[in-house]
Amino acid sequence: MSRRCALTGKGVQTGNNVSHAHNKTRRRYLPNLQKVSIMSDALGKPVSLRVSAAAIRSVEHKGGLDAFLLDAKEDDLTVELRRLKKRIRKIAEAAAA
């Protein structure tokens, strides 16, 4: 499993630990990833994802997983999430018609 958020693509960053004597040693900043099940209103069932805490807040701010995915760019999503977005869009269009 990679240390990358499924929704936002947030990953590991690198930097330095800097001591009082100003010695620099390399370190890694890991994203705060959580394994969560987010409910999809269109599908009527939860979707299990490994996402960052910031992504969880973004999903809630947008109004749910469906709204977040429909608003997201295709290039920013993984292949699995593109398929999920396509299913959600198809269900939403059928409900609107």
MOPAC internal coordinates of N, CA, C and O (Angstrom, degrees):
PM7 1SCF
backbone

  N    0.0000 0     0.00 0     0.00 0    0    0    0
  C    1.4436 1     0.00 0     0.00 0    1    0    0
  C    1.5206 1   109.39 1     0.00 0    2    1    0
  O    1.2310 1   121.02 1   -51.24 1    3    2    1
  N    1.2963 1   115.66 1   128.76 1    3    2    1
  C    1.4527 1   119.14 1   178.65 1    5    3    2
  C    1.5223 1   109.67 1   -81.11 1    6    5    3
  O    1.2310 1   121.34 1   -24.28 1    7    6    5
  N    1.3050 1   115.04 1   155.72 1    7    6    5
  C    1.4613 1   120.24 1   176.98 1    9    7    6
  C    1.5156 1   108.46 1   -89.88 1   10    9    7
  O    1.2310 1   121.05 1  -111.14 1   11   10    9
  N    1.3347 1   115.60 1    68.86 1   11   10    9
  C    1.4597 1   121.59 1  -177.10 1   13   11   10
  C    1.5299 1   108.17 1  -140.50 1   14   13   11
  O    1.2310 1   120.78 1   -43.79 1   15   14   13
  N    1.3257 1   116.11 1   136.21 1   15   14   13
  C    1.4580 1   122.31 1   178.31 1   17   15   14
  C    1.5269 1   109.15 1   -70.35 1   18   17   15
  O    1.2310 1   120.39 1   -45.94 1   19   18   17
  N    1.3341 1   116.87 1   134.06 1   19   18   17
  C    1.4599 1   121.41 1  -178.38 1   21   19   18
  C    1.5246 1   111.86 1   -70.36 1   22   21   19
  O    1.2310 1   119.54 1   149.62 1   23   22   21
  N    1.3084 1   118.48 1   -30.38 1   23   22   21
  C    1.4655 1   121.26 1  -175.47 1   25   23   22
  C    1.5211 1   113.55 1   -92.28 1   26   25   23
  O    1.2310 1   120.12 1   135.63 1   27   26   25
  N    1.3164 1   117.38 1   -44.37 1   27   26   25
  C    1.4637 1   119.87 1  -174.36 1   29   27   26
  C    1.5182 1   113.28 1  -102.53 1   30   29   27
  O    1.2310 1   119.49 1   163.05 1   31   30   29
  N    1.3193 1   118.57 1   -16.95 1   31   30   29
  C    1.4568 1   121.37 1  -178.57 1   33   31   30
  C    1.5170 1   113.44 1    80.53 1   34   33   31
  O    1.2310 1   120.13 1  -171.67 1   35   34   33
  N    1.3185 1   117.36 1     8.33 1   35   34   33
  C    1.4606 1   120.89 1   179.58 1   37   35   34
  C    1.5304 1   109.01 1   -63.36 1   38   37   35
  O    1.2310 1   120.43 1   -47.71 1   39   38   37
  N    1.3436 1   116.79 1   132.29 1   39   38   37
  C    1.4612 1   120.90 1  -176.80 1   41   39   38
  C    1.5122 1   112.01 1  -133.05 1   42   41   39
  O    1.2310 1   121.34 1    14.68 1   43   42   41
  N    1.3380 1   115.05 1  -165.32 1   43   42   41
  C    1.4525 1   122.01 1  -178.43 1   45   43   42
  C    1.5264 1   109.86 1   -71.96 1   46   45   43
  O    1.2310 1   120.74 1   -42.16 1   47   46   45
  N    1.3304 1   116.18 1   137.84 1   47   46   45
  C    1.4603 1   122.31 1   173.58 1   49   47   46
  C    1.5216 1   108.23 1  -117.04 1   50   49   47
  O    1.2310 1   120.58 1   -20.99 1   51   50   49
  N    1.3206 1   116.50 1   159.01 1   51   50   49
  C    1.4579 1   120.21 1   179.63 1   53   51   50
  C    1.5164 1   109.72 1  -120.48 1   54   53   51
  O    1.2310 1   121.55 1   -21.64 1   55   54   53
  N    1.3194 1   114.64 1   158.36 1   55   54   53
  C    1.4568 1   120.93 1   179.57 1   57   55   54
  C    1.5139 1   109.59 1  -167.60 1   58   57   55
  O    1.2310 1   120.54 1    21.15 1   59   58   57
  N    1.3020 1   116.57 1  -158.85 1   59   58   57
  C    1.4617 1   121.99 1  -178.60 1   61   59   58
  C    1.5093 1   111.24 1  -123.12 1   62   61   59
  O    1.2310 1   120.80 1   -37.28 1   63   62   61
  N    1.3455 1   116.07 1   142.72 1   63   62   61
  C    1.4457 1   121.74 1   160.92 1   65   63   62
  C    1.5273 1   104.91 1   -84.67 1   66   65   63
  O    1.2310 1   119.87 1   -50.65 1   67   66   65
  N    1.3088 1   117.85 1   129.35 1   67   66   65
  C    1.4617 1   121.04 1  -179.42 1   69   67   66
  C    1.5197 1   108.11 1  -117.97 1   70   69   67
  O    1.2310 1   120.99 1   -62.40 1   71   70   69
  N    1.3302 1   115.71 1   117.60 1   71   70   69
  C    1.4535 1   121.05 1  -178.21 1   73   71   70
  C    1.5250 1   110.66 1   -80.26 1   74   73   71
  O    1.2310 1   120.97 1    -4.33 1   75   74   73
  N    1.3308 1   115.75 1   175.67 1   75   74   73
  C    1.4577 1   120.74 1   178.05 1   77   75   74
  C    1.5309 1   110.58 1   -62.96 1   78   77   75
  O    1.2310 1   120.94 1   148.03 1   79   78   77
  N    1.3420 1   115.80 1   -31.97 1   79   78   77
  C    1.4684 1   121.23 1   178.41 1   81   79   78
  C    1.5294 1   111.53 1   -83.09 1   82   81   79
  O    1.2310 1   120.68 1  -174.70 1   83   82   81
  N    1.3118 1   116.30 1     5.30 1   83   82   81
  C    1.4594 1   124.68 1   177.81 1   85   83   82
  C    1.5313 1   113.02 1    68.91 1   86   85   83
  O    1.2310 1   120.68 1  -152.46 1   87   86   85
  N    1.3439 1   116.30 1    27.54 1   87   86   85
  C    1.4650 1   120.67 1   172.18 1   89   87   86
  C    1.5229 1   107.39 1   -78.25 1   90   89   87
  O    1.2310 1   120.44 1   -41.85 1   91   90   89
  N    1.3080 1   116.77 1   138.15 1   91   90   89
  C    1.4598 1   120.84 1  -178.11 1   93   91   90
  C    1.5188 1   109.97 1  -113.79 1   94   93   91
  O    1.2310 1   120.70 1   -52.63 1   95   94   93
  N    1.3073 1   116.27 1   127.37 1   95   94   93
  C    1.4645 1   122.05 1   173.28 1   97   95   94
  C    1.5159 1   108.01 1  -126.86 1   98   97   95
  O    1.2310 1   120.45 1   -38.75 1   99   98   97
  N    1.3321 1   116.74 1   141.25 1   99   98   97
  C    1.4594 1   121.21 1  -176.38 1  101   99   98
  C    1.5207 1   110.52 1   -69.02 1  102  101   99
  O    1.2310 1   121.28 1   -33.63 1  103  102  101
  N    1.3239 1   115.16 1   146.37 1  103  102  101
  C    1.4612 1   121.45 1   176.71 1  105  103  102
  C    1.5093 1   109.10 1  -145.79 1  106  105  103
  O    1.2310 1   121.07 1   -10.82 1  107  106  105
  N    1.3249 1   115.56 1   169.18 1  107  106  105
  C    1.4668 1   121.85 1   179.53 1  109  107  106
  C    1.5203 1   109.30 1  -118.95 1  110  109  107
  O    1.2310 1   121.13 1   -42.84 1  111  110  109
  N    1.3184 1   115.44 1   137.16 1  111  110  109
  C    1.4589 1   122.34 1   174.43 1  113  111  110
  C    1.5282 1   106.61 1  -102.71 1  114  113  111
  O    1.2310 1   120.20 1   -68.87 1  115  114  113
  N    1.3289 1   117.23 1   111.13 1  115  114  113
  C    1.4569 1   121.86 1  -176.85 1  117  115  114
  C    1.5278 1   110.01 1   -90.76 1  118  117  115
  O    1.2310 1   119.91 1   -38.98 1  119  118  117
  N    1.3303 1   117.77 1   141.02 1  119  118  117
  C    1.4677 1   120.12 1   177.23 1  121  119  118
  C    1.5227 1   110.06 1   -71.64 1  122  121  119
  O    1.2310 1   120.97 1   -26.87 1  123  122  121
  N    1.3135 1   115.76 1   153.13 1  123  122  121
  C    1.4609 1   121.86 1   179.89 1  125  123  122
  C    1.5340 1   108.56 1   -83.33 1  126  125  123
  O    1.2310 1   120.62 1   -97.07 1  127  126  125
  N    1.3421 1   116.42 1    82.93 1  127  126  125
  C    1.4613 1   120.89 1  -176.51 1  129  127  126
  C    1.5167 1   111.38 1   -90.00 1  130  129  127
  O    1.2310 1   121.06 1   -40.14 1  131  130  129
  N    1.3184 1   115.57 1   139.86 1  131  130  129
  C    1.4597 1   123.38 1   178.64 1  133  131  130
  C    1.5211 1   108.94 1  -129.91 1  134  133  131
  O    1.2310 1   120.20 1   -37.29 1  135  134  133
  N    1.3218 1   117.22 1   142.71 1  135  134  133
  C    1.4601 1   121.12 1   174.36 1  137  135  134
  C    1.5262 1   106.49 1   -93.49 1  138  137  135
  O    1.2310 1   120.81 1   -67.63 1  139  138  137
  N    1.3341 1   116.06 1   112.37 1  139  138  137
  C    1.4590 1   121.03 1  -175.19 1  141  139  138
  C    1.5242 1   110.28 1  -129.84 1  142  141  139
  O    1.2310 1   121.40 1   -23.42 1  143  142  141
  N    1.3126 1   114.93 1   156.58 1  143  142  141
  C    1.4591 1   121.91 1   172.03 1  145  143  142
  C    1.5207 1   106.78 1  -109.48 1  146  145  143
  O    1.2310 1   120.76 1   -65.35 1  147  146  145
  N    1.3214 1   116.15 1   114.65 1  147  146  145
  C    1.4613 1   121.80 1  -178.00 1  149  147  146
  C    1.5187 1   107.94 1  -104.56 1  150  149  147
  O    1.2310 1   120.55 1   -50.53 1  151  150  149
  N    1.3164 1   116.56 1   129.47 1  151  150  149
  C    1.4624 1   121.49 1  -177.32 1  153  151  150
  C    1.5246 1   111.03 1   -74.20 1  154  153  151
  O    1.2310 1   120.85 1   -49.89 1  155  154  153
  N    1.3265 1   115.99 1   130.11 1  155  154  153
  C    1.4566 1   121.87 1   173.89 1  157  155  154
  C    1.5194 1   107.89 1   -99.79 1  158  157  155
  O    1.2310 1   120.63 1   -59.18 1  159  158  157
  N    1.3315 1   116.39 1   120.82 1  159  158  157
  C    1.4604 1   120.86 1  -178.26 1  161  159  158
  C    1.5239 1   111.63 1   -68.00 1  162  161  159
  O    1.2310 1   120.27 1   140.99 1  163  162  161
  N    1.3297 1   117.09 1   -39.01 1  163  162  161
  C    1.4575 1   121.06 1  -177.49 1  165  163  162
  C    1.5292 1   111.34 1   -68.76 1  166  165  163
  O    1.2310 1   120.81 1   137.21 1  167  166  165
  N    1.3390 1   116.05 1   -42.79 1  167  166  165
  C    1.4628 1   119.67 1  -178.37 1  169  167  166
  C    1.5222 1   112.19 1   -80.55 1  170  169  167
  O    1.2310 1   120.57 1   155.21 1  171  170  169
  N    1.3273 1   116.51 1   -24.79 1  171  170  169
  C    1.4520 1   120.50 1  -179.91 1  173  171  170
  C    1.5123 1   114.05 1    76.40 1  174  173  171
  O    1.2310 1   120.00 1  -161.67 1  175  174  173
  N    1.3305 1   117.61 1    18.33 1  175  174  173
  C    1.4591 1   121.05 1   178.29 1  177  175  174
  C    1.5259 1   109.28 1  -147.88 1  178  177  175
  O    1.2310 1   120.25 1   -20.63 1  179  178  177
  N    1.3379 1   117.12 1   159.37 1  179  178  177
  C    1.4602 1   119.64 1  -179.52 1  181  179  178
  C    1.5264 1   111.78 1   -77.00 1  182  181  179
  O    1.2310 1   121.32 1   -28.54 1  183  182  181
  N    1.3298 1   115.08 1   151.46 1  183  182  181
  C    1.4603 1   122.99 1   177.26 1  185  183  182
  C    1.5180 1   106.97 1  -116.82 1  186  185  183
  O    1.2310 1   120.28 1   -54.91 1  187  186  185
  N    1.3298 1   117.07 1   125.09 1  187  186  185
  C    1.4580 1   121.82 1  -177.56 1  189  187  186
  C    1.5236 1   109.31 1   -89.57 1  190  189  187
  O    1.2310 1   120.51 1   -56.36 1  191  190  189
  N    1.3428 1   116.63 1   123.64 1  191  190  189
  C    1.4572 1   122.91 1  -177.63 1  193  191  190
  C    1.5214 1   110.38 1  -138.20 1  194  193  191
  O    1.2310 1   120.93 1   -22.07 1  195  194  193
  N    1.3357 1   115.82 1   157.93 1  195  194  193
  C    1.4586 1   121.54 1   172.84 1  197  195  194
  C    1.5275 1   106.76 1  -108.22 1  198  197  195
  O    1.2310 1   120.88 1   -75.94 1  199  198  197
  N    1.3318 1   115.91 1   104.06 1  199  198  197
  C    1.4634 1   121.33 1  -172.32 1  201  199  198
  C    1.5217 1   110.88 1  -128.46 1  202  201  199
  O    1.2310 1   121.07 1   -18.62 1  203  202  201
  N    1.3252 1   115.56 1   161.38 1  203  202  201
  C    1.4618 1   121.19 1   177.72 1  205  203  202
  C    1.5272 1   109.55 1   -80.09 1  206  205  203
  O    1.2310 1   121.41 1   -18.03 1  207  206  205
  N    1.3162 1   114.90 1   161.97 1  207  206  205
  C    1.4641 1   120.31 1   178.63 1  209  207  206
  C    1.5222 1   110.24 1   -62.95 1  210  209  207
  O    1.2310 1   120.12 1   144.80 1  211  210  209
  N    1.3293 1   117.38 1   -35.20 1  211  210  209
  C    1.4603 1   121.26 1   178.30 1  213  211  210
  C    1.5298 1   110.57 1   -65.30 1  214  213  211
  O    1.2310 1   120.34 1   143.23 1  215  214  213
  N    1.3274 1   116.96 1   -36.77 1  215  214  213
  C    1.4676 1   120.74 1   178.94 1  217  215  214
  C    1.5259 1   111.06 1   -67.73 1  218  217  215
  O    1.2310 1   120.21 1   143.94 1  219  218  217
  N    1.3154 1   117.21 1   -36.06 1  219  218  217
  C    1.4692 1   120.70 1   177.64 1  221  219  218
  C    1.5235 1   109.62 1   -61.70 1  222  221  219
  O    1.2310 1   120.76 1   136.27 1  223  222  221
  N    1.3354 1   116.15 1   -43.73 1  223  222  221
  C    1.4646 1   120.21 1   178.27 1  225  223  222
  C    1.5242 1   110.79 1   -65.33 1  226  225  223
  O    1.2310 1   120.28 1   140.96 1  227  226  225
  N    1.3350 1   117.06 1   -39.04 1  227  226  225
  C    1.4623 1   120.57 1   179.47 1  229  227  226
  C    1.5206 1   111.61 1   -64.64 1  230  229  227
  O    1.2310 1   120.29 1   139.55 1  231  230  229
  N    1.3300 1   117.06 1   -40.45 1  231  230  229
  C    1.4621 1   121.23 1   178.55 1  233  231  230
  C    1.5243 1   110.20 1   -63.03 1  234  233  231
  O    1.2310 1   120.33 1   135.77 1  235  234  233
  N    1.3215 1   116.98 1   -44.23 1  235  234  233
  C    1.4634 1   120.49 1   178.71 1  237  235  234
  C    1.5250 1   111.14 1   -65.60 1  238  237  235
  O    1.2310 1   120.17 1   142.96 1  239  238  237
  N    1.3251 1   117.28 1   -37.04 1  239  238  237
  C    1.4689 1   121.49 1   179.65 1  241  239  238
  C    1.5340 1   111.07 1   -65.87 1  242  241  239
  O    1.2310 1   120.45 1   141.22 1  243  242  241
  N    1.3340 1   116.74 1   -38.78 1  243  242  241
  C    1.4686 1   121.39 1  -179.93 1  245  243  242
  C    1.5172 1   112.24 1   -72.92 1  246  245  243
  O    1.2310 1   119.84 1   159.17 1  247  246  245
  N    1.3391 1   117.91 1   -20.83 1  247  246  245
  C    1.4577 1   120.48 1   179.16 1  249  247  246
  C    1.5137 1   113.46 1   107.21 1  250  249  247
  O    1.2310 1   119.92 1  -158.52 1  251  250  249
  N    1.3202 1   117.76 1    21.48 1  251  250  249
  C    1.4524 1   121.15 1   176.77 1  253  251  250
  C    1.5180 1   112.22 1   121.79 1  254  253  251
  O    1.2310 1   121.29 1    -9.92 1  255  254  253
  N    1.3258 1   115.14 1   170.08 1  255  254  253
  C    1.4633 1   121.41 1  -177.20 1  257  255  254
  C    1.5158 1   111.91 1   -63.53 1  258  257  255
  O    1.2310 1   119.98 1   139.67 1  259  258  257
  N    1.3278 1   117.64 1   -40.33 1  259  258  257
  C    1.4636 1   120.83 1  -178.17 1  261  259  258
  C    1.5289 1   111.22 1   -61.79 1  262  261  259
  O    1.2310 1   120.29 1   132.92 1  263  262  261
  N    1.3166 1   117.05 1   -47.08 1  263  262  261
  C    1.4645 1   121.30 1  -179.73 1  265  263  262
  C    1.5271 1   110.51 1   -65.35 1  266  265  263
  O    1.2310 1   120.21 1   141.66 1  267  266  265
  N    1.3312 1   117.20 1   -38.34 1  267  266  265
  C    1.4615 1   120.82 1   179.73 1  269  267  266
  C    1.5249 1   110.46 1   -63.99 1  270  269  267
  O    1.2310 1   120.22 1   133.16 1  271  270  269
  N    1.3368 1   117.18 1   -46.84 1  271  270  269
  C    1.4666 1   120.40 1  -177.91 1  273  271  270
  C    1.5224 1   112.10 1   -68.40 1  274  273  271
  O    1.2310 1   120.05 1   140.18 1  275  274  273
  N    1.3299 1   117.51 1   -39.82 1  275  274  273
  C    1.4610 1   119.81 1  -179.55 1  277  275  274
  C    1.5221 1   111.56 1   -66.69 1  278  277  275
  O    1.2310 1   120.23 1   153.87 1  279  278  277
  N    1.3317 1   117.17 1   -26.13 1  279  278  277
  C    1.4597 1   121.79 1  -179.81 1  281  279  278
  C    1.5355 1   112.17 1   -88.76 1  282  281  279
  O    1.2310 1   120.14 1   162.66 1  283  282  281
  N    1.3484 1   117.33 1   -17.34 1  283  282  281
  C    1.4676 1   121.55 1  -175.55 1  285  283  282
  C    1.5272 1   111.79 1   -78.22 1  286  285  283
  O    1.2310 1   120.80 1   -28.04 1  287  286  285
  N    1.3302 1   116.07 1   151.96 1  287  286  285
  C    1.4570 1   121.82 1   176.69 1  289  287  286
  C    1.5341 1   109.10 1   -76.38 1  290  289  287
  O    1.2310 1   121.04 1   -33.43 1  291  290  289
  N    1.3325 1   115.61 1   146.57 1  291  290  289
  C    1.4637 1   120.85 1  -179.75 1  293  291  290
  C    1.5327 1   111.12 1   -61.72 1  294  293  291
  O    1.2310 1   119.91 1   142.55 1  295  294  293
  N    1.3263 1   117.78 1   -37.45 1  295  294  293
  C    1.4631 1   121.64 1  -175.71 1  297  295  294
  C    1.5275 1   112.34 1   -66.86 1  298  297  295
  O    1.2310 1   120.20 1   154.24 1  299  298  297
  N    1.3254 1   117.23 1   -25.76 1  299  298  297
  C    1.4572 1   120.82 1  -177.00 1  301  299  298
  C    1.5245 1   113.08 1   -83.31 1  302  301  299
  O    1.2310 1   119.81 1   169.05 1  303  302  301
  N    1.3350 1   117.97 1   -10.95 1  303  302  301
  C    1.4591 1   121.74 1  -174.42 1  305  303  302
  C    1.5187 1   111.95 1  -100.84 1  306  305  303
  O    1.2310 1   121.17 1   -26.68 1  307  306  305
  N    1.3354 1   115.37 1   153.32 1  307  306  305
  C    1.4543 1   120.38 1   174.74 1  309  307  306
  C    1.5294 1   108.83 1   -75.36 1  310  309  307
  O    1.2310 1   120.59 1   -10.58 1  311  310  309
  N    1.3226 1   116.48 1   169.42 1  311  310  309
  C    1.4651 1   121.37 1  -178.72 1  313  311  310
  C    1.5243 1   110.32 1   -61.10 1  314  313  311
  O    1.2310 1   120.79 1   138.91 1  315  314  313
  N    1.3253 1   116.09 1   -41.09 1  315  314  313
  C    1.4687 1   120.89 1   179.51 1  317  315  314
  C    1.5309 1   111.21 1   -61.60 1  318  317  315
  O    1.2310 1   120.43 1   137.03 1  319  318  317
  N    1.3278 1   116.78 1   -42.97 1  319  318  317
  C    1.4601 1   120.43 1  -179.36 1  321  319  318
  C    1.5196 1   112.26 1   -72.80 1  322  321  319
  O    1.2310 1   119.82 1   151.48 1  323  322  321
  N    1.3467 1   117.95 1   -28.52 1  323  322  321
  C    1.4713 1   120.33 1   174.50 1  325  323  322
  C    1.5267 1   110.34 1   -64.37 1  326  325  323
  O    1.2310 1   120.67 1   138.00 1  327  326  325
  N    1.3314 1   116.33 1   -42.00 1  327  326  325
  C    1.4699 1   120.21 1   177.68 1  329  327  326
  C    1.5263 1   110.35 1   -63.35 1  330  329  327
  O    1.2310 1   120.86 1   137.56 1  331  330  329
  N    1.3387 1   115.96 1   -42.44 1  331  330  329
  C    1.4614 1   120.66 1   179.26 1  333  331  330
  C    1.5255 1   110.57 1   -63.57 1  334  333  331
  O    1.2310 1   120.20 1   138.82 1  335  334  333
  N    1.3279 1   117.23 1   -41.18 1  335  334  333
  C    1.4661 1   121.73 1   178.52 1  337  335  334
  C    1.5255 1   110.34 1   -62.65 1  338  337  335
  O    1.2310 1   120.53 1   139.01 1  339  338  337
  N    1.3197 1   116.59 1   -40.99 1  339  338  337
  C    1.4605 1   121.14 1   179.74 1  341  339  338
  C    1.5301 1   110.78 1   -63.56 1  342  341  339
  O    1.2310 1   120.30 1   137.72 1  343  342  341
  N    1.3372 1   117.04 1   -42.28 1  343  342  341
  C    1.4712 1   120.83 1   177.83 1  345  343  342
  C    1.5234 1   111.05 1   -63.89 1  346  345  343
  O    1.2310 1   120.64 1   137.05 1  347  346  345
  N    1.3402 1   116.38 1   -42.95 1  347  346  345
  C    1.4573 1   121.23 1  -179.63 1  349  347  346
  C    1.5254 1   110.70 1   -64.74 1  350  349  347
  O    1.2310 1   120.15 1   137.59 1  351  350  349
  N    1.3488 1   117.31 1   -42.41 1  351  350  349
  C    1.4549 1   121.13 1   179.42 1  353  351  350
  C    1.5314 1   110.83 1   -63.34 1  354  353  351
  O    1.2310 1   120.37 1   139.00 1  355  354  353
  N    1.3303 1   116.89 1   -41.00 1  355  354  353
  C    1.4610 1   121.39 1  -179.28 1  357  355  354
  C    1.5455 1   110.45 1   -64.17 1  358  357  355
  O    1.2310 1   120.33 1   137.48 1  359  358  357
  N    1.3162 1   116.98 1   -42.52 1  359  358  357
  C    1.4679 1   121.19 1   178.63 1  361  359  358
  C    1.5212 1   110.66 1   -66.67 1  362  361  359
  O    1.2310 1   120.10 1   139.25 1  363  362  361
  N    1.3512 1   117.42 1   -40.75 1  363  362  361
  C    1.4604 1   121.33 1  -179.73 1  365  363  362
  C    1.5254 1   111.22 1   -65.77 1  366  365  363
  O    1.2310 1   120.19 1   140.78 1  367  366  365
  N    1.3337 1   117.23 1   -39.22 1  367  366  365
  C    1.4666 1   120.24 1   177.85 1  369  367  366
  C    1.5118 1   111.78 1   -68.33 1  370  369  367
  O    1.2310 1   120.14 1   143.53 1  371  370  369
  N    1.3244 1   117.33 1   -36.47 1  371  370  369
  C    1.4572 1   120.86 1   178.01 1  373  371  370
  C    1.5324 1   110.42 1   -67.58 1  374  373  371
  O    1.2310 1   120.27 1   142.84 1  375  374  373
  N    1.3128 1   117.10 1   -37.16 1  375  374  373
  C    1.4607 1   120.88 1   179.20 1  377  375  374
  C    1.5171 1   110.79 1   -70.43 1  378  377  375
  O    1.2310 1   119.96 1   146.60 1  379  378  377
  N    1.3421 1   117.68 1   -33.40 1  379  378  377
  C    1.4530 1   121.22 1  -178.85 1  381  379  378
  C    1.5321 1   111.49 1   -74.30 1  382  381  379
  O    1.2310 1   120.65 1   151.75 1  383  382  381
  N    1.3265 1   116.35 1   -28.25 1  383  382  381
  C    1.4676 1   119.76 1  -177.91 1  385  383  382
  C    1.5145 1   113.18 1   -84.07 1  386  385  383
  O    1.2310 1   120.10 1   180.00 1  387  386  385

